[in-house]
Amino acid sequence: MGKAKSRSLNRNVNDKFKYMTRESALNNVVKHMNNKNEVIDTITLFGFTAEDILEAGADYEDVMALGGLVR
């Protein structure tokens, strides 16, 4: 994890990410696909690809709606 990410996590700015693993974050993305702001924040924080999100069970249309955010 980079310095900036660890600093923001240690400042308790986003408490929900403090104990979140990559797997739980991916499940959170799939579960909250309707809340685009939360999903975008989580995707950029963990660097998920479209393939990761699709393998976790998201719909193809939802992933493509994210546009250029995922590679």
CHARMM-style PDB file with segment names, atoms N, HN, CA, C and O in Angstrom:
ATOM      1  N   MET     1       0.847  -1.161   0.000  1.00  0.00      PROA
ATOM      2  CA  MET     1       0.000   0.000   0.000  1.00  0.00      PROA
ATOM      3  C   MET     1       0.899   1.232   0.000  1.00  0.00      PROA
ATOM      4  O   MET     1       1.906   1.285   0.705  1.00  0.00      PROA
ATOM      5  N   GLY     2       0.524   2.197  -0.786  1.00  0.00      PROA
ATOM      6  HN  GLY     2      -0.295   2.154  -1.359  1.00  0.00      PROA
ATOM      7  CA  GLY     2       1.302   3.418  -0.892  1.00  0.00      PROA
ATOM      8  C   GLY     2       1.174   4.302   0.336  1.00  0.00      PROA
ATOM      9  O   GLY     2       0.303   4.100   1.182  1.00  0.00      PROA
ATOM     10  N   LYS     3       2.049   5.272   0.415  1.00  0.00      PROA
ATOM     11  HN  LYS     3       2.757   5.436  -0.272  1.00  0.00      PROA
ATOM     12  CA  LYS     3       2.072   6.166   1.576  1.00  0.00      PROA
ATOM     13  C   LYS     3       0.776   6.959   1.704  1.00  0.00      PROA
ATOM     14  O   LYS     3       0.240   7.093   2.804  1.00  0.00      PROA
ATOM     15  N   ALA     4       0.275   7.479   0.605  1.00  0.00      PROA
ATOM     16  HN  ALA     4       0.711   7.370  -0.288  1.00  0.00      PROA
ATOM     17  CA  ALA     4      -0.924   8.310   0.654  1.00  0.00      PROA
ATOM     18  C   ALA     4      -2.132   7.499   1.123  1.00  0.00      PROA
ATOM     19  O   ALA     4      -2.934   7.982   1.923  1.00  0.00      PROA
ATOM     20  N   LYS     5      -2.261   6.279   0.631  1.00  0.00      PROA
ATOM     21  HN  LYS     5      -1.610   5.887  -0.018  1.00  0.00      PROA
ATOM     22  CA  LYS     5      -3.384   5.449   1.042  1.00  0.00      PROA
ATOM     23  C   LYS     5      -3.308   5.128   2.523  1.00  0.00      PROA
ATOM     24  O   LYS     5      -4.312   5.208   3.230  1.00  0.00      PROA
ATOM     25  N   SER     6      -2.113   4.763   2.999  1.00  0.00      PROA
ATOM     26  HN  SER     6      -1.298   4.698   2.424  1.00  0.00      PROA
ATOM     27  CA  SER     6      -2.004   4.406   4.410  1.00  0.00      PROA
ATOM     28  C   SER     6      -2.222   5.618   5.304  1.00  0.00      PROA
ATOM     29  O   SER     6      -2.771   5.487   6.398  1.00  0.00      PROA
ATOM     30  N   ARG     7      -1.797   6.797   4.853  1.00  0.00      PROA
ATOM     31  HN  ARG     7      -1.351   6.904   3.965  1.00  0.00      PROA
ATOM     32  CA  ARG     7      -2.034   8.002   5.646  1.00  0.00      PROA
ATOM     33  C   ARG     7      -3.516   8.305   5.764  1.00  0.00      PROA
ATOM     34  O   ARG     7      -3.998   8.625   6.850  1.00  0.00      PROA
ATOM     35  N   SER     8      -4.240   8.208   4.666  1.00  0.00      PROA
ATOM     36  HN  SER     8      -3.848   7.947   3.783  1.00  0.00      PROA
ATOM     37  CA  SER     8      -5.670   8.508   4.726  1.00  0.00      PROA
ATOM     38  C   SER     8      -6.420   7.463   5.541  1.00  0.00      PROA
ATOM     39  O   SER     8      -7.420   7.779   6.185  1.00  0.00      PROA
ATOM     40  N   LEU     9      -5.950   6.234   5.518  1.00  0.00      PROA
ATOM     41  HN  LEU     9      -5.137   5.977   4.995  1.00  0.00      PROA
ATOM     42  CA  LEU     9      -6.596   5.213   6.337  1.00  0.00      PROA
ATOM     43  C   LEU     9      -6.284   5.426   7.815  1.00  0.00      PROA
ATOM     44  O   LEU     9      -7.146   5.216   8.668  1.00  0.00      PROA
ATOM     45  N   ASN    10      -5.072   5.837   8.117  1.00  0.00      PROA
ATOM     46  HN  ASN    10      -4.371   6.007   7.424  1.00  0.00      PROA
ATOM     47  CA  ASN    10      -4.694   6.046   9.510  1.00  0.00      PROA
ATOM     48  C   ASN    10      -5.338   7.285  10.109  1.00  0.00      PROA
ATOM     49  O   ASN    10      -5.497   7.362  11.328  1.00  0.00      PROA
ATOM     50  N   ARG    11      -5.707   8.246   9.296  1.00  0.00      PROA
ATOM     51  HN  ARG    11      -5.578   8.184   8.306  1.00  0.00      PROA
ATOM     52  CA  ARG    11      -6.378   9.446   9.789  1.00  0.00      PROA
ATOM     53  C   ARG    11      -7.844   9.202  10.094  1.00  0.00      PROA
ATOM     54  O   ARG    11      -8.535  10.096  10.582  1.00  0.00      PROA
ATOM     55  N   ASN    12      -8.321   8.008   9.813  1.00  0.00      PROA
ATOM     56  HN  ASN    12      -7.760   7.281   9.416  1.00  0.00      PROA
ATOM     57  CA  ASN    12      -9.718   7.632  10.035  1.00  0.00      PROA
ATOM     58  C   ASN    12     -10.670   8.501   9.232  1.00  0.00      PROA
ATOM     59  O   ASN    12     -11.798   8.752   9.657  1.00  0.00      PROA
ATOM     60  N   VAL    13     -10.217   8.962   8.069  1.00  0.00      PROA
ATOM     61  HN  VAL    13      -9.301   8.758   7.723  1.00  0.00      PROA
ATOM     62  CA  VAL    13     -11.091   9.733   7.206  1.00  0.00      PROA
ATOM     63  C   VAL    13     -12.201   8.843   6.684  1.00  0.00      PROA
ATOM     64  O   VAL    13     -13.365   9.242   6.642  1.00  0.00      PROA
ATOM     65  N   ASN    14     -11.836   7.644   6.291  1.00  0.00      PROA
ATOM     66  HN  ASN    14     -10.890   7.320   6.325  1.00  0.00      PROA
ATOM     67  CA  ASN    14     -12.812   6.674   5.787  1.00  0.00      PROA
ATOM     68  C   ASN    14     -12.726   5.423   6.646  1.00  0.00      PROA
ATOM     69  O   ASN    14     -12.004   4.486   6.304  1.00  0.00      PROA
ATOM     70  N   ASP    15     -13.443   5.396   7.742  1.00  0.00      PROA
ATOM     71  HN  ASP    15     -14.029   6.156   8.020  1.00  0.00      PROA
ATOM     72  CA  ASP    15     -13.371   4.267   8.665  1.00  0.00      PROA
ATOM     73  C   ASP    15     -13.829   2.962   8.032  1.00  0.00      PROA
ATOM     74  O   ASP    15     -13.377   1.893   8.441  1.00  0.00      PROA
ATOM     75  N   LYS    16     -14.703   3.025   7.058  1.00  0.00      PROA
ATOM     76  HN  LYS    16     -15.070   3.893   6.726  1.00  0.00      PROA
ATOM     77  CA  LYS    16     -15.209   1.793   6.468  1.00  0.00      PROA
ATOM     78  C   LYS    16     -14.122   1.042   5.706  1.00  0.00      PROA
ATOM     79  O   LYS    16     -14.249  -0.164   5.493  1.00  0.00      PROA
ATOM     80  N   PHE    17     -13.051   1.729   5.287  1.00  0.00      PROA
ATOM     81  HN  PHE    17     -12.948   2.709   5.459  1.00  0.00      PROA
ATOM     82  CA  PHE    17     -11.986   1.057   4.565  1.00  0.00      PROA
ATOM     83  C   PHE    17     -10.880   0.550   5.477  1.00  0.00      PROA
ATOM     84  O   PHE    17      -9.984  -0.156   5.015  1.00  0.00      PROA
ATOM     85  N   LYS    18     -10.920   0.886   6.735  1.00  0.00      PROA
ATOM     86  HN  LYS    18     -11.648   1.460   7.110  1.00  0.00      PROA
ATOM     87  CA  LYS    18      -9.799   0.570   7.613  1.00  0.00      PROA
ATOM     88  C   LYS    18      -9.563  -0.934   7.716  1.00  0.00      PROA
ATOM     89  O   LYS    18      -8.414  -1.373   7.680  1.00  0.00      PROA
ATOM     90  N   TYR    19     -10.589  -1.710   7.838  1.00  0.00      PROA
ATOM     91  HN  TYR    19     -11.523  -1.353   7.866  1.00  0.00      PROA
ATOM     92  CA  TYR    19     -10.440  -3.147   8.006  1.00  0.00      PROA
ATOM     93  C   TYR    19     -10.947  -3.917   6.798  1.00  0.00      PROA
ATOM     94  O   TYR    19     -11.301  -5.091   6.913  1.00  0.00      PROA
ATOM     95  N   MET    20     -10.983  -3.271   5.650  1.00  0.00      PROA
ATOM     96  HN  MET    20     -10.695  -2.318   5.557  1.00  0.00      PROA
ATOM     97  CA  MET    20     -11.514  -3.892   4.457  1.00  0.00      PROA
ATOM     98  C   MET    20     -10.384  -4.571   3.680  1.00  0.00      PROA
ATOM     99  O   MET    20      -9.375  -3.944   3.356  1.00  0.00      PROA
ATOM    100  N   THR    21     -10.565  -5.837   3.394  1.00  0.00      PROA
ATOM    101  HN  THR    21     -11.384  -6.346   3.657  1.00  0.00      PROA
ATOM    102  CA  THR    21      -9.609  -6.551   2.556  1.00  0.00      PROA
ATOM    103  C   THR    21     -10.007  -6.382   1.099  1.00  0.00      PROA
ATOM    104  O   THR    21     -11.082  -5.864   0.797  1.00  0.00      PROA
ATOM    105  N   ARG    22      -9.149  -6.813   0.210  1.00  0.00      PROA
ATOM    106  HN  ARG    22      -8.275  -7.233   0.455  1.00  0.00      PROA
ATOM    107  CA  ARG    22      -9.440  -6.704  -1.213  1.00  0.00      PROA
ATOM    108  C   ARG    22     -10.686  -7.515  -1.583  1.00  0.00      PROA
ATOM    109  O   ARG    22     -11.504  -7.069  -2.388  1.00  0.00      PROA
ATOM    110  N   GLU    23     -10.824  -8.682  -1.006  1.00  0.00      PROA
ATOM    111  HN  GLU    23     -10.160  -9.045  -0.353  1.00  0.00      PROA
ATOM    112  CA  GLU    23     -11.980  -9.535  -1.305  1.00  0.00      PROA
ATOM    113  C   GLU    23     -13.272  -8.926  -0.781  1.00  0.00      PROA
ATOM    114  O   GLU    23     -14.288  -8.925  -1.476  1.00  0.00      PROA
ATOM    115  N   SER    24     -13.237  -8.409   0.438  1.00  0.00      PROA
ATOM    116  HN  SER    24     -12.411  -8.409   1.003  1.00  0.00      PROA
ATOM    117  CA  SER    24     -14.456  -7.806   0.979  1.00  0.00      PROA
ATOM    118  C   SER    24     -14.807  -6.513   0.244  1.00  0.00      PROA
ATOM    119  O   SER    24     -15.981  -6.174   0.103  1.00  0.00      PROA
ATOM    120  N   ALA    25     -13.785  -5.794  -0.222  1.00  0.00      PROA
ATOM    121  HN  ALA    25     -12.831  -6.069  -0.107  1.00  0.00      PROA
ATOM    122  CA  ALA    25     -14.046  -4.589  -1.006  1.00  0.00      PROA
ATOM    123  C   ALA    25     -14.701  -4.942  -2.334  1.00  0.00      PROA
ATOM    124  O   ALA    25     -15.604  -4.242  -2.792  1.00  0.00      PROA
ATOM    125  N   LEU    26     -14.249  -6.022  -2.948  1.00  0.00      PROA
ATOM    126  HN  LEU    26     -13.515  -6.591  -2.576  1.00  0.00      PROA
ATOM    127  CA  LEU    26     -14.836  -6.456  -4.217  1.00  0.00      PROA
ATOM    128  C   LEU    26     -16.283  -6.891  -4.021  1.00  0.00      PROA
ATOM    129  O   LEU    26     -17.141  -6.587  -4.849  1.00  0.00      PROA
ATOM    130  N   ASN    27     -16.554  -7.594  -2.940  1.00  0.00      PROA
ATOM    131  HN  ASN    27     -15.857  -7.841  -2.267  1.00  0.00      PROA
ATOM    132  CA  ASN    27     -17.944  -7.974  -2.635  1.00  0.00      PROA
ATOM    133  C   ASN    27     -18.800  -6.746  -2.364  1.00  0.00      PROA
ATOM    134  O   ASN    27     -19.973  -6.706  -2.736  1.00  0.00      PROA
ATOM    135  N   ASN    28     -18.219  -5.753  -1.721  1.00  0.00      PROA
ATOM    136  HN  ASN    28     -17.267  -5.785  -1.418  1.00  0.00      PROA
ATOM    137  CA  ASN    28     -18.933  -4.504  -1.446  1.00  0.00      PROA
ATOM    138  C   ASN    28     -19.267  -3.766  -2.745  1.00  0.00      PROA
ATOM    139  O   ASN    28     -20.347  -3.190  -2.873  1.00  0.00      PROA
ATOM    140  N   VAL    29     -18.351  -3.783  -3.697  1.00  0.00      PROA
ATOM    141  HN  VAL    29     -17.473  -4.250  -3.594  1.00  0.00      PROA
ATOM    142  CA  VAL    29     -18.582  -3.142  -4.996  1.00  0.00      PROA
ATOM    143  C   VAL    29     -19.747  -3.813  -5.714  1.00  0.00      PROA
ATOM    144  O   VAL    29     -20.623  -3.134  -6.249  1.00  0.00      PROA
ATOM    145  N   VAL    30     -19.760  -5.132  -5.727  1.00  0.00      PROA
ATOM    146  HN  VAL    30     -19.048  -5.684  -5.293  1.00  0.00      PROA
ATOM    147  CA  VAL    30     -20.828  -5.857  -6.422  1.00  0.00      PROA
ATOM    148  C   VAL    30     -22.161  -5.627  -5.727  1.00  0.00      PROA
ATOM    149  O   VAL    30     -23.187  -5.467  -6.387  1.00  0.00      PROA
ATOM    150  N   LYS    31     -22.153  -5.609  -4.401  1.00  0.00      PROA
ATOM    151  HN  LYS    31     -21.319  -5.739  -3.864  1.00  0.00      PROA
ATOM    152  CA  LYS    31     -23.394  -5.458  -3.647  1.00  0.00      PROA
ATOM    153  C   LYS    31     -23.981  -4.052  -3.779  1.00  0.00      PROA
ATOM    154  O   LYS    31     -25.201  -3.897  -3.814  1.00  0.00      PROA
ATOM    155  N   HSD    32     -23.128  -3.027  -3.852  1.00  0.00      PROA
ATOM    156  HN  HSD    32     -22.137  -3.153  -3.823  1.00  0.00      PROA
ATOM    157  CA  HSD    32     -23.597  -1.642  -3.899  1.00  0.00      PROA
ATOM    158  C   HSD    32     -23.412  -1.013  -5.281  1.00  0.00      PROA
ATOM    159  O   HSD    32     -23.076   0.166  -5.387  1.00  0.00      PROA
ATOM    160  N   MET    33     -23.623  -1.774  -6.307  1.00  0.00      PROA
ATOM    161  HN  MET    33     -23.896  -2.732  -6.221  1.00  0.00      PROA
ATOM    162  CA  MET    33     -23.413  -1.277  -7.670  1.00  0.00      PROA
ATOM    163  C   MET    33     -24.341  -0.112  -8.003  1.00  0.00      PROA
ATOM    164  O   MET    33     -24.020   0.683  -8.886  1.00  0.00      PROA
ATOM    165  N   ASN    34     -25.478   0.011  -7.326  1.00  0.00      PROA
ATOM    166  HN  ASN    34     -25.739  -0.636  -6.608  1.00  0.00      PROA
ATOM    167  CA  ASN    34     -26.403   1.116  -7.594  1.00  0.00      PROA
ATOM    168  C   ASN    34     -25.903   2.436  -7.039  1.00  0.00      PROA
ATOM    169  O   ASN    34     -26.252   3.492  -7.567  1.00  0.00      PROA
ATOM    170  N   ASN    35     -25.092   2.406  -5.985  1.00  0.00      PROA
ATOM    171  HN  ASN    35     -24.809   1.548  -5.556  1.00  0.00      PROA
ATOM    172  CA  ASN    35     -24.540   3.616  -5.395  1.00  0.00      PROA
ATOM    173  C   ASN    35     -23.199   3.903  -6.061  1.00  0.00      PROA
ATOM    174  O   ASN    35     -22.151   3.475  -5.578  1.00  0.00      PROA
ATOM    175  N   LYS    36     -23.240   4.629  -7.169  1.00  0.00      PROA
ATOM    176  HN  LYS    36     -24.091   4.977  -7.562  1.00  0.00      PROA
ATOM    177  CA  LYS    36     -22.050   4.817  -8.006  1.00  0.00      PROA
ATOM    178  C   LYS    36     -20.916   5.547  -7.293  1.00  0.00      PROA
ATOM    179  O   LYS    36     -19.750   5.224  -7.520  1.00  0.00      PROA
ATOM    180  N   ASN    37     -21.225   6.525  -6.435  1.00  0.00      PROA
ATOM    181  HN  ASN    37     -22.172   6.788  -6.250  1.00  0.00      PROA
ATOM    182  CA  ASN    37     -20.160   7.271  -5.763  1.00  0.00      PROA
ATOM    183  C   ASN    37     -19.331   6.373  -4.854  1.00  0.00      PROA
ATOM    184  O   ASN    37     -18.103   6.448  -4.858  1.00  0.00      PROA
ATOM    185  N   GLU    38     -19.992   5.530  -4.080  1.00  0.00      PROA
ATOM    186  HN  GLU    38     -20.990   5.468  -4.076  1.00  0.00      PROA
ATOM    187  CA  GLU    38     -19.268   4.615  -3.193  1.00  0.00      PROA
ATOM    188  C   GLU    38     -18.489   3.585  -3.999  1.00  0.00      PROA
ATOM    189  O   GLU    38     -17.360   3.242  -3.648  1.00  0.00      PROA
ATOM    190  N   VAL    39     -19.080   3.101  -5.061  1.00  0.00      PROA
ATOM    191  HN  VAL    39     -19.997   3.380  -5.346  1.00  0.00      PROA
ATOM    192  CA  VAL    39     -18.416   2.102  -5.898  1.00  0.00      PROA
ATOM    193  C   VAL    39     -17.187   2.694  -6.571  1.00  0.00      PROA
ATOM    194  O   VAL    39     -16.142   2.046  -6.622  1.00  0.00      PROA
ATOM    195  N   ILE    40     -17.293   3.899  -7.083  1.00  0.00      PROA
ATOM    196  HN  ILE    40     -18.143   4.425  -7.041  1.00  0.00      PROA
ATOM    197  CA  ILE    40     -16.164   4.542  -7.756  1.00  0.00      PROA
ATOM    198  C   ILE    40     -15.012   4.754  -6.779  1.00  0.00      PROA
ATOM    199  O   ILE    40     -13.854   4.527  -7.128  1.00  0.00      PROA
ATOM    200  N   ASP    41     -15.319   5.185  -5.566  1.00  0.00      PROA
ATOM    201  HN  ASP    41     -16.260   5.369  -5.282  1.00  0.00      PROA
ATOM    202  CA  ASP    41     -14.272   5.376  -4.570  1.00  0.00      PROA
ATOM    203  C   ASP    41     -13.555   4.068  -4.253  1.00  0.00      PROA
ATOM    204  O   ASP    41     -12.328   4.035  -4.156  1.00  0.00      PROA
ATOM    205  N   THR    42     -14.315   3.003  -4.094  1.00  0.00      PROA
ATOM    206  HN  THR    42     -15.311   3.031  -4.172  1.00  0.00      PROA
ATOM    207  CA  THR    42     -13.718   1.712  -3.761  1.00  0.00      PROA
ATOM    208  C   THR    42     -12.904   1.159  -4.921  1.00  0.00      PROA
ATOM    209  O   THR    42     -11.827   0.602  -4.709  1.00  0.00      PROA
ATOM    210  N   ILE    43     -13.400   1.305  -6.137  1.00  0.00      PROA
ATOM    211  HN  ILE    43     -14.275   1.757  -6.310  1.00  0.00      PROA
ATOM    212  CA  ILE    43     -12.690   0.799  -7.311  1.00  0.00      PROA
ATOM    213  C   ILE    43     -11.356   1.517  -7.478  1.00  0.00      PROA
ATOM    214  O   ILE    43     -10.336   0.880  -7.741  1.00  0.00      PROA
ATOM    215  N   THR    44     -11.358   2.822  -7.329  1.00  0.00      PROA
ATOM    216  HN  THR    44     -12.187   3.339  -7.115  1.00  0.00      PROA
ATOM    217  CA  THR    44     -10.106   3.557  -7.512  1.00  0.00      PROA
ATOM    218  C   THR    44      -9.138   3.312  -6.364  1.00  0.00      PROA
ATOM    219  O   THR    44      -7.926   3.322  -6.575  1.00  0.00      PROA
ATOM    220  N   LEU    45      -9.641   3.094  -5.161  1.00  0.00      PROA
ATOM    221  HN  LEU    45     -10.626   3.086  -4.990  1.00  0.00      PROA
ATOM    222  CA  LEU    45      -8.769   2.833  -4.029  1.00  0.00      PROA
ATOM    223  C   LEU    45      -8.047   1.502  -4.177  1.00  0.00      PROA
ATOM    224  O   LEU    45      -6.849   1.409  -3.908  1.00  0.00      PROA
ATOM    225  N   PHE    46      -8.769   0.473  -4.605  1.00  0.00      PROA
ATOM    226  HN  PHE    46      -9.742   0.548  -4.823  1.00  0.00      PROA
ATOM    227  CA  PHE    46      -8.184  -0.852  -4.706  1.00  0.00      PROA
ATOM    228  C   PHE    46      -7.692  -1.193  -6.106  1.00  0.00      PROA
ATOM    229  O   PHE    46      -7.007  -2.201  -6.278  1.00  0.00      PROA
ATOM    230  N   GLY    47      -8.015  -0.398  -7.097  1.00  0.00      PROA
ATOM    231  HN  GLY    47      -8.572   0.420  -6.957  1.00  0.00      PROA
ATOM    232  CA  GLY    47      -7.535  -0.622  -8.456  1.00  0.00      PROA
ATOM    233  C   GLY    47      -8.122  -1.847  -9.126  1.00  0.00      PROA
ATOM    234  O   GLY    47      -7.400  -2.594  -9.786  1.00  0.00      PROA
ATOM    235  N   PHE    48      -9.412  -2.065  -8.970  1.00  0.00      PROA
ATOM    236  HN  PHE    48      -9.999  -1.458  -8.434  1.00  0.00      PROA
ATOM    237  CA  PHE    48     -10.065  -3.216  -9.584  1.00  0.00      PROA
ATOM    238  C   PHE    48     -10.161  -3.045 -11.094  1.00  0.00      PROA
ATOM    239  O   PHE    48     -10.340  -1.934 -11.594  1.00  0.00      PROA
ATOM    240  N   THR    49     -10.041  -4.143 -11.807  1.00  0.00      PROA
ATOM    241  HN  THR    49      -9.895  -5.046 -11.402  1.00  0.00      PROA
ATOM    242  CA  THR    49     -10.261  -4.137 -13.247  1.00  0.00      PROA
ATOM    243  C   THR    49     -11.681  -4.618 -13.522  1.00  0.00      PROA
ATOM    244  O   THR    49     -12.362  -5.138 -12.638  1.00  0.00      PROA
ATOM    245  N   ALA    50     -12.109  -4.434 -14.756  1.00  0.00      PROA
ATOM    246  HN  ALA    50     -11.556  -4.012 -15.474  1.00  0.00      PROA
ATOM    247  CA  ALA    50     -13.444  -4.896 -15.140  1.00  0.00      PROA
ATOM    248  C   ALA    50     -13.553  -6.409 -14.984  1.00  0.00      PROA
ATOM    249  O   ALA    50     -14.598  -6.929 -14.594  1.00  0.00      PROA
ATOM    250  N   GLU    51     -12.468  -7.107 -15.292  1.00  0.00      PROA
ATOM    251  HN  GLU    51     -11.619  -6.684 -15.609  1.00  0.00      PROA
ATOM    252  CA  GLU    51     -12.472  -8.564 -15.175  1.00  0.00      PROA
ATOM    253  C   GLU    51     -12.671  -8.999 -13.719  1.00  0.00      PROA
ATOM    254  O   GLU    51     -13.404  -9.951 -13.450  1.00  0.00      PROA
ATOM    255  N   ASP    52     -12.024  -8.308 -12.787  1.00  0.00      PROA
ATOM    256  HN  ASP    52     -11.429  -7.535 -13.005  1.00  0.00      PROA
ATOM    257  CA  ASP    52     -12.186  -8.629 -11.365  1.00  0.00      PROA
ATOM    258  C   ASP    52     -13.636  -8.470 -10.933  1.00  0.00      PROA
ATOM    259  O   ASP    52     -14.182  -9.320 -10.230  1.00  0.00      PROA
ATOM    260  N   ILE    53     -14.248  -7.384 -11.356  1.00  0.00      PROA
ATOM    261  HN  ILE    53     -13.805  -6.693 -11.927  1.00  0.00      PROA
ATOM    262  CA  ILE    53     -15.624  -7.096 -10.945  1.00  0.00      PROA
ATOM    263  C   ILE    53     -16.596  -8.084 -11.574  1.00  0.00      PROA
ATOM    264  O   ILE    53     -17.532  -8.539 -10.917  1.00  0.00      PROA
ATOM    265  N   LEU    54     -16.379  -8.419 -12.840  1.00  0.00      PROA
ATOM    266  HN  LEU    54     -15.618  -8.049 -13.374  1.00  0.00      PROA
ATOM    267  CA  LEU    54     -17.258  -9.380 -13.508  1.00  0.00      PROA
ATOM    268  C   LEU    54     -17.125 -10.773 -12.894  1.00  0.00      PROA
ATOM    269  O   LEU    54     -18.124 -11.477 -12.744  1.00  0.00      PROA
ATOM    270  N   GLU    55     -15.913 -11.178 -12.540  1.00  0.00      PROA
ATOM    271  HN  GLU    55     -15.101 -10.607 -12.662  1.00  0.00      PROA
ATOM    272  CA  GLU    55     -15.718 -12.489 -11.922  1.00  0.00      PROA
ATOM    273  C   GLU    55     -16.346 -12.563 -10.540  1.00  0.00      PROA
ATOM    274  O   GLU    55     -16.688 -13.648 -10.072  1.00  0.00      PROA
ATOM    275  N   ALA    56     -16.501 -11.420  -9.883  1.00  0.00      PROA
ATOM    276  HN  ALA    56     -16.223 -10.538 -10.264  1.00  0.00      PROA
ATOM    277  CA  ALA    56     -17.122 -11.397  -8.562  1.00  0.00      PROA
ATOM    278  C   ALA    56     -18.639 -11.495  -8.640  1.00  0.00      PROA
ATOM    279  O   ALA    56     -19.300 -11.716  -7.625  1.00  0.00      PROA
ATOM    280  N   GLY    57     -19.195 -11.333  -9.838  1.00  0.00      PROA
ATOM    281  HN  GLY    57     -18.658 -11.154 -10.662  1.00  0.00      PROA
ATOM    282  CA  GLY    57     -20.631 -11.537 -10.001  1.00  0.00      PROA
ATOM    283  C   GLY    57     -21.425 -10.321 -10.418  1.00  0.00      PROA
ATOM    284  O   GLY    57     -22.655 -10.361 -10.381  1.00  0.00      PROA
ATOM    285  N   ALA    58     -20.779  -9.249 -10.811  1.00  0.00      PROA
ATOM    286  HN  ALA    58     -19.780  -9.216 -10.841  1.00  0.00      PROA
ATOM    287  CA  ALA    58     -21.513  -8.070 -11.256  1.00  0.00      PROA
ATOM    288  C   ALA    58     -22.053  -8.281 -12.664  1.00  0.00      PROA
ATOM    289  O   ALA    58     -21.518  -9.083 -13.429  1.00  0.00      PROA
ATOM    290  N   ASP    59     -23.104  -7.565 -12.995  1.00  0.00      PROA
ATOM    291  HN  ASP    59     -23.538  -6.914 -12.374  1.00  0.00      PROA
ATOM    292  CA  ASP    59     -23.668  -7.635 -14.337  1.00  0.00      PROA
ATOM    293  C   ASP    59     -22.776  -6.884 -15.315  1.00  0.00      PROA
ATOM    294  O   ASP    59     -22.148  -5.884 -14.968  1.00  0.00      PROA
ATOM    295  N   TYR    60     -22.734  -7.386 -16.538  1.00  0.00      PROA
ATOM    296  HN  TYR    60     -23.244  -8.198 -16.819  1.00  0.00      PROA
ATOM    297  CA  TYR    60     -21.908  -6.784 -17.583  1.00  0.00      PROA
ATOM    298  C   TYR    60     -22.321  -5.343 -17.850  1.00  0.00      PROA
ATOM    299  O   TYR    60     -21.470  -4.472 -18.030  1.00  0.00      PROA
ATOM    300  N   GLU    61     -23.629  -5.091 -17.876  1.00  0.00      PROA
ATOM    301  HN  GLU    61     -24.321  -5.798 -17.729  1.00  0.00      PROA
ATOM    302  CA  GLU    61     -24.129  -3.743 -18.164  1.00  0.00      PROA
ATOM    303  C   GLU    61     -23.711  -2.748 -17.080  1.00  0.00      PROA
ATOM    304  O   GLU    61     -23.389  -1.598 -17.378  1.00  0.00      PROA
ATOM    305  N   ASP    62     -23.718  -3.199 -15.814  1.00  0.00      PROA
ATOM    306  HN  ASP    62     -23.980  -4.134 -15.572  1.00  0.00      PROA
ATOM    307  CA  ASP    62     -23.314  -2.313 -14.722  1.00  0.00      PROA
ATOM    308  C   ASP    62     -21.834  -1.952 -14.817  1.00  0.00      PROA
ATOM    309  O   ASP    62     -21.452  -0.807 -14.578  1.00  0.00      PROA
ATOM    310  N   VAL    63     -21.015  -2.920 -15.163  1.00  0.00      PROA
ATOM    311  HN  VAL    63     -21.325  -3.851 -15.358  1.00  0.00      PROA
ATOM    312  CA  VAL    63     -19.574  -2.662 -15.280  1.00  0.00      PROA
ATOM    313  C   VAL    63     -19.306  -1.738 -16.460  1.00  0.00      PROA
ATOM    314  O   VAL    63     -18.474  -0.837 -16.354  1.00  0.00      PROA
ATOM    315  N   MET    64     -19.983  -1.938 -17.571  1.00  0.00      PROA
ATOM    316  HN  MET    64     -20.659  -2.670 -17.658  1.00  0.00      PROA
ATOM    317  CA  MET    64     -19.780  -1.083 -18.732  1.00  0.00      PROA
ATOM    318  C   MET    64     -20.320   0.322 -18.485  1.00  0.00      PROA
ATOM    319  O   MET    64     -19.873   1.273 -19.126  1.00  0.00      PROA
ATOM    320  N   ALA    65     -21.269   0.466 -17.571  1.00  0.00      PROA
ATOM    321  HN  ALA    65     -21.632  -0.307 -17.051  1.00  0.00      PROA
ATOM    322  CA  ALA    65     -21.785   1.795 -17.237  1.00  0.00      PROA
ATOM    323  C   ALA    65     -20.742   2.628 -16.504  1.00  0.00      PROA
ATOM    324  O   ALA    65     -20.840   3.855 -16.475  1.00  0.00      PROA
ATOM    325  N   LEU    66     -19.757   1.984 -15.919  1.00  0.00      PROA
ATOM    326  HN  LEU    66     -19.677   0.987 -15.942  1.00  0.00      PROA
ATOM    327  CA  LEU    66     -18.677   2.710 -15.248  1.00  0.00      PROA
ATOM    328  C   LEU    66     -17.735   3.366 -16.253  1.00  0.00      PROA
ATOM    329  O   LEU    66     -16.946   4.240 -15.895  1.00  0.00      PROA
ATOM    330  N   GLY    67     -17.821   2.948 -17.481  1.00  0.00      PROA
ATOM    331  HN  GLY    67     -18.462   2.238 -17.771  1.00  0.00      PROA
ATOM    332  CA  GLY    67     -17.055   3.575 -18.550  1.00  0.00      PROA
ATOM    333  C   GLY    67     -15.556   3.397 -18.431  1.00  0.00      PROA
ATOM    334  O   GLY    67     -15.069   2.291 -18.195  1.00  0.00      PROA
ATOM    335  N   GLY    68     -14.826   4.491 -18.595  1.00  0.00      PROA
ATOM    336  HN  GLY    68     -15.222   5.389 -18.787  1.00  0.00      PROA
ATOM    337  CA  GLY    68     -13.363   4.435 -18.608  1.00  0.00      PROA
ATOM    338  C   GLY    68     -12.751   4.304 -17.234  1.00  0.00      PROA
ATOM    339  O   GLY    68     -11.527   4.320 -17.106  1.00  0.00      PROA
ATOM    340  N   LEU    69     -13.563   4.175 -16.202  1.00  0.00      PROA
ATOM    341  HN  LEU    69     -14.557   4.162 -16.306  1.00  0.00      PROA
ATOM    342  CA  LEU    69     -13.028   4.051 -14.858  1.00  0.00      PROA
ATOM    343  C   LEU    69     -12.299   2.727 -14.665  1.00  0.00      PROA
ATOM    344  O   LEU    69     -11.282   2.672 -13.975  1.00  0.00      PROA
ATOM    345  N   VAL    70     -12.806   1.679 -15.261  1.00  0.00      PROA
ATOM    346  HN  VAL    70     -13.632   1.723 -15.823  1.00  0.00      PROA
ATOM    347  CA  VAL    70     -12.170   0.354 -15.140  1.00  0.00      PROA
ATOM    348  C   VAL    70     -11.502   0.009 -16.461  1.00  0.00      PROA
ATOM    349  O   VAL    70     -11.969   0.390 -17.535  1.00  0.00      PROA
ATOM    350  N   ARG    71     -10.420  -0.705 -16.358  1.00  0.00      PROA
ATOM    351  HN  ARG    71     -10.041  -1.014 -15.486  1.00  0.00      PROA
ATOM    352  CA  ARG    71      -9.722  -1.108 -17.576  1.00  0.00      PROA
ATOM    353  C   ARG    71     -10.129  -2.510 -17.965  1.00  0.00      PROA
ATOM    354  OT1 ARG    71      -9.649  -3.035 -18.970  1.00  0.00      PROA
TER     355      ARG     71
END
